[in-house]
């Protein structure tokens, strides 16, 4: 299995959105963030020929990012999983991902610092992040079978600028 890890695109400023009185969970991508994610999704489509499962955190900015990626890969509706919520235990993701161990490529969209901690944990077993995912950044982790702690190999890690130069 290959795990494509994508951080959500550029979202509205946290403080500015807080003035609306709505939960930060509802904070959307900006116009610039949507445009950049469309370019990133096109690049990902060239690099990753197909995605078998696309999933996102339930937060608005991750769902919007996943919808953009899904559109590029002809995936109608990304799966929403709370295992990608920023406050979830890494083991929850491992349990969720075990459902798709037979798939070739699973793509996920989430948030920092959760995603970099998750990637580090899957690669090394260490819970303290050793990588940084920029907004719209992505990495690919390869596994011999399903995604499990301390069993992945980092294939690549790129910033948005590296993908859409």
C-alpha positions, 0 to 999 in steps of 0.5 A: 500500500501507498499512503498519500498524505496531503495537508489542507490548502490555505484557509481563512485567517484563524483570527479573522474567521473567529470574528464570525463567532463560528467554530474553527472547524467550519473555517474554509479555504480561501480563493487563493487556497482553492486555486493553489490546490487545483494546481497541486491536484493536477500535479498529483494526478501526473505523479500518482496515477490513481487513488483507490480511497480518498478520505478527509478530516470532517473539518471544512478546509480538509473536506474542501481540499479533498473535494478538489483532489477528488475532482482531479482523480474522478472521485465523486465523494471523499470519505470523511473520517474522524480519525483524521481530526486534529485531536485524534490518537494516531492509533485511531488512524491505524485502525481506520486504515486497516480497513483498506490494507488491500488497496494500492493507494490511499490518500488522506487530507488533514491538518498540522501538527497531526499529519506530520506526527502521524507520518513520523509515527508510521515511518519511525514509531516516534510520536514527535514529528520529524517532518513538516507539511506546508499547507497544500504540501504532500508526502508519500509513504510506502508500506509492504502491506497495510499502514502500521506504526513503524513500518513505512518508508518515506518515498517523497515529501514536497512543498506546494512550491515544488509541486506547482513551479 
